[in-house]
Amino acid sequence: MCTSLVYKDAAGKAYFGRTLELTVALPYQLAVFPKGAQCVSEVAGHPPVTFGRLHDFVAITMPGRAPTAAAPLGPDDLKVIEGMNDQGLTFSLLSYPSAGGAQSLDMTRAALAASDLGGWILGSFATVAEVRAGLGRQPVLLEPLAMLGGAVSPFHYVAHDPSGAALVIEFTKGAMRLFDNPVGVMTNGPEFDWHLTNLNNYTFLSNVDRSSATFGALAARQPDSGIATAGLPSSSTSVGRFVRATYYAQYTEKAANPDAAVRTLAHVMNNFDRPRGVSIDCSANGGGLEVQGLKAAEPEPYATEFTSWTSMSDLDRKLFFVRDYNGLNFVSVDLTALAGLGGPCVLPLARVADQAGDVSGLLRAAGKAQPHA
């Protein structure tokens, strides 16, 4: 589940792309949250963390709880999975089953729930350096997630900014570690620093085809191009995807302008798009799913991870793009054009699956129709 990477154009501007893979379709919401709101994050047994939202941001979100007739869902119930703020800072949540473990914190200290990291980071900070400093001051605790059947926050997190700086926030057995990310790539387990060490096994990689060689008296020659990629891992495992994403981020041609860069990034992300059934997990075989606790609405004979959606962020122009599994085209949100909103604007991601182009107007209209606007 999940592959993320940074691509840079010929001018050195950064663009961020990621896929999200799960075995079920979930009620994702596309949302824009304007600055100015007061936000609260609560962990049972600790004082709440309150913070003012200093930046507008666009996000793909999930409800943090199931709605009831007495308590329907509101914008404050939405948890950020992926997003970008008006400074070009991004946040991403990716599966990481080894996160959970014992944590201890004085009960008198205010704790931020890990499920609120996205809203806190995008609403509070402008750069990766600020995020790192903020995490040094603010304790974060993992919590059981009702939407995952009580699983304890099985994720790790990444942040990027327009300078190209990248930060990995990883809880392993409950202990938080922060890593600067020199390659701008992230997938899933094992630990992030293991993935960096594993790249030592791929120093032979190059994008230059060596299409001929001599073996004894035999002159061998490739019939076409592409032999340079023969050494890339072919599996969809997190280890294989990490190496492939690093290769594509390193060697893909640097586009001459921002529009071409977004198109190029879309082509790169296509290499990590997974259709249903390409690999399956049967319960009788033990399975190898990244996120436990997810159940299909109807019983199925097997589980298959598929790319629920792919997103891209233009960190300089503050443009956010997303493509749903049921759509062929990316839709875009112009965060700058949505400045000054009176309240959150929320649309089901499924609503724009068959759209194309800019859906900023649809989001603005949705905000006007909602009670908080």
Secondary structure by P-SEA (a helix, b strand, c coil): cccccccccccbbbbbbbbbbcccccccccccccccbbbbbbcccccbbbbccccccccbbbbcccccccccccccccccccccccccbbbbbbbbccccccccccccbbbbbccaaaaaaaaccccaaaaaaaaacbbbbbbbbcccccccccccccccccccbbbbbbbcccbbbbbbcccccccccccaaaaaaacccccccccccccccccccbbbbbcccccccccccccccaaaaaaaaaaaaccccccccaaaaaaaaaaaacccccccccbbbbccccccccccccccccccccccccccbbbbbccccbbbbbbcccccbbbbbcccccccccbbbbbcccccccccccaaaaaaaaaaacccc
